[in-house]
Amino acid sequence: MMLLMFHPEALAEFEAGVRHYELQQQGLGERFIASVETALDNVISAPMRWPKLTTGVHRHLARVFPYAVLYAVEADRVFILAIMHCHRTPGYWRDRAKQPR
């Protein structure tokens, strides 16, 4: 199994999504966590399965929620670049892909 690493801003996006959904309805934050964790499990088990969004960056859509996991596959790990709300400004995360990891 490959190692899973998060860009700090991706982790912050995940946490913000949890807070947002929990404020909408009690328990909805937990459902969001489960949805993203399922996507992360899928990515770890078959990282090349999900389509490339751009060179070197794959995208796996979360179920039910309008979020996508954006990630890069490296030699020994999967690097999560963003837990992106699909209605947010596209490409805001691109500079993260260029940063050294």
Secondary structure in CASP SS format (residue, H / E / C, confidence):
PFRMAT SS
TARGET T0000
AUTHOR 0000-0000-0000
METHOD secondary structure of the structure
MODEL  1
M C 1.00
M C 1.00
L E 1.00
L E 1.00
M E 1.00
F E 1.00
H C 1.00
P H 1.00
E H 1.00
A H 1.00
L H 1.00
A H 1.00
E H 1.00
F H 1.00
E H 1.00
A H 1.00
G H 1.00
V H 1.00
R H 1.00
H H 1.00
Y H 1.00
E H 1.00
L H 1.00
Q H 1.00
Q C 1.00
Q C 1.00
G C 1.00
L H 1.00
G H 1.00
E H 1.00
R H 1.00
F H 1.00
I H 1.00
A H 1.00
S H 1.00
V H 1.00
E H 1.00
T H 1.00
A H 1.00
L H 1.00
D H 1.00
N H 1.00
V H 1.00
I H 1.00
S H 1.00
A C 1.00
P C 1.00
M C 1.00
R C 1.00
W C 1.00
P C 1.00
K E 1.00
L E 1.00
T E 1.00
T C 1.00
G C 1.00
V E 1.00
H E 1.00
R E 1.00
H E 1.00
L E 1.00
A C 1.00
R C 1.00
V C 1.00
F C 1.00
P C 1.00
Y E 1.00
A E 1.00
V E 1.00
L E 1.00
Y E 1.00
A E 1.00
V E 1.00
E C 1.00
A C 1.00
D C 1.00
R E 1.00
V E 1.00
F E 1.00
I E 1.00
L E 1.00
A E 1.00
I E 1.00
M E 1.00
H E 1.00
C C 1.00
H C 1.00
R C 1.00
T C 1.00
P C 1.00
G C 1.00
Y C 1.00
W C 1.00
R H 1.00
D H 1.00
R H 1.00
A H 1.00
K H 1.00
Q C 1.00
P C 1.00
R C 1.00
END
